[in-house]
Structures are given as structure tokens and as C-alpha cells.
């Protein structure tokens, strides 16, 4: 479980799509990590702060506490979407 929790905090922005695939492959030591990595390592232009389909880059933040779990989406300027 500590590895999966660490992956929940792992993010990457990469312009070249083949580098994304290589990065995800290299990090897939835990089978459940595939979903988390597909959300947290994205095909985007970090200089323009846009995804490959020209949308703002967003990050997902997960928080856990005793009996509480939340999932929110933010853009890189810190604005919350959900």
C-alpha cells in the first residue's frame, strides 16, 4: 500500500507521447498503479500549460482521513473544478 500512496502523489507533464508510455511502463511495478498513472502522467505542453487537445492541465488531489475520502480536480493555477 505505501507504493500506491506514493504513486497518488506522483505527477508528470511530458510533450512527447512516446516518453509518457515509457514512463508509465517503467513505473508499473504495482498493477493497480495503471489507473493512477493514467490520470497523473499526462500528454501535455508544460510551457503552454495545455493538454494535447488544448485544455488547461488539471491535477487530481486525493485526501484521506478517518472515515473521510475526497477527490478534487484543480488546474495548475490552483482553481478547483470539483
Kinemage of the C-alpha trace (Angstrom):
@kinemage 1
@onewidth
@group {chain A} dominant
@subgroup {mainchain}
@vectorlist {calphas} color= white
{ca unk a 1} P 0.000 0.000 0.000
{ca unk a 2} L 2.799 2.592 0.653
{ca unk a 3} L 3.869 2.314 -3.007
{ca unk a 4} L 0.338 3.040 -4.216
{ca unk a 5} L 0.067 6.014 -1.847
{ca unk a 6} L 3.350 7.334 -3.211
{ca unk a 7} L 2.035 6.972 -6.756
{ca unk a 8} L -1.036 9.013 -5.845
{ca unk a 9} L 1.380 11.903 -5.281
{ca unk a 10} L 3.361 11.326 -8.493
{ca unk a 11} L 2.693 13.681 -11.399
{ca unk a 12} L 4.350 14.329 -14.730
{ca unk a 13} L 3.850 16.545 -17.747
{ca unk a 14} L 5.501 15.490 -20.992
{ca unk a 15} L 5.230 16.855 -24.516
{ca unk a 16} L 6.345 13.680 -26.332
{ca unk a 17} L 3.743 10.918 -26.245
{ca unk a 18} L 6.269 8.065 -26.529
{ca unk a 19} L 8.042 9.335 -23.402
{ca unk a 20} L 4.729 9.103 -21.500
{ca unk a 21} L 4.320 5.454 -22.452
{ca unk a 22} L 7.901 4.685 -21.432
{ca unk a 23} L 7.500 6.485 -18.098
{ca unk a 24} L 4.259 4.666 -17.252
{ca unk a 25} L 5.792 1.318 -18.235
{ca unk a 26} L 8.838 1.938 -16.048
{ca unk a 27} L 6.676 2.842 -13.058
{ca unk a 28} L 4.187 -0.030 -13.323
{ca unk a 29} L 5.569 -2.227 -10.559
{ca unk a 30} L 2.154 -2.306 -8.922
{ca unk a 31} L -0.699 -3.476 -11.155
{ca unk a 32} L -3.245 -1.119 -9.543
{ca unk a 33} L -0.974 1.800 -10.349
{ca unk a 34} L -2.068 1.791 -14.006
{ca unk a 35} L -5.212 3.837 -13.339
{ca unk a 36} L -3.447 6.346 -11.088
{ca unk a 37} L -0.615 6.810 -13.575
{ca unk a 38} L -3.066 7.323 -16.446
{ca unk a 39} L -4.529 10.273 -14.512
{ca unk a 40} L -1.326 11.736 -13.077
{ca unk a 41} L 1.084 11.466 -16.023
{ca unk a 42} L -0.419 13.295 -18.954
{ca unk a 43} L 0.344 14.195 -22.567
{ca unk a 44} L 0.646 17.986 -22.270
{ca unk a 45} L 2.777 21.005 -23.046
{ca unk a 46} L 4.112 22.251 -19.704
{ca unk a 47} L 5.260 25.573 -21.175
{ca unk a 48} L 1.828 26.428 -22.566
{ca unk a 49} L 0.054 24.710 -19.618
{ca unk a 50} L -2.280 22.943 -22.069
{ca unk a 51} L -3.146 19.308 -22.787
{ca unk a 52} L -2.743 17.775 -26.238
{ca unk a 53} L -6.374 18.784 -27.002
{ca unk a 54} L -5.705 22.411 -25.857
{ca unk a 55} L -7.466 22.155 -22.486
{ca unk a 56} L -5.931 23.522 -19.243
{ca unk a 57} L -3.767 20.962 -17.449
{ca unk a 58} L -5.563 19.685 -14.354
{ca unk a 59} L -4.329 17.807 -11.298
{ca unk a 60} L -6.312 15.490 -9.059
{ca unk a 61} L -5.897 15.776 -5.319
{ca unk a 62} L -6.958 12.941 -3.074
{ca unk a 63} L -7.215 13.309 0.668
{ca unk a 64} L -7.930 10.653 3.248
{ca unk a 65} L -8.721 10.823 6.889
{ca unk a 66} L -10.538 8.708 9.451
{ca unk a 67} L -13.729 7.725 7.620
{ca unk a 68} L -13.284 10.523 5.063
{ca unk a 69} L -12.021 10.464 1.499
{ca unk a 70} L -12.246 13.227 -1.072
{ca unk a 71} L -11.205 13.726 -4.666
{ca unk a 72} L -10.925 17.196 -6.187
{ca unk a 73} L -9.656 18.465 -9.511
{ca unk a 74} L -7.564 21.654 -9.751
{ca unk a 75} L -5.895 23.469 -12.604
{ca unk a 76} L -2.263 24.493 -12.199
{ca unk a 77} L -3.296 27.969 -11.039
{ca unk a 78} L -4.945 26.313 -8.013
{ca unk a 79} L -8.548 26.796 -9.120
{ca unk a 80} L -10.836 23.954 -8.039
{ca unk a 81} L -13.119 22.325 -10.631
{ca unk a 82} L -14.809 19.671 -8.487
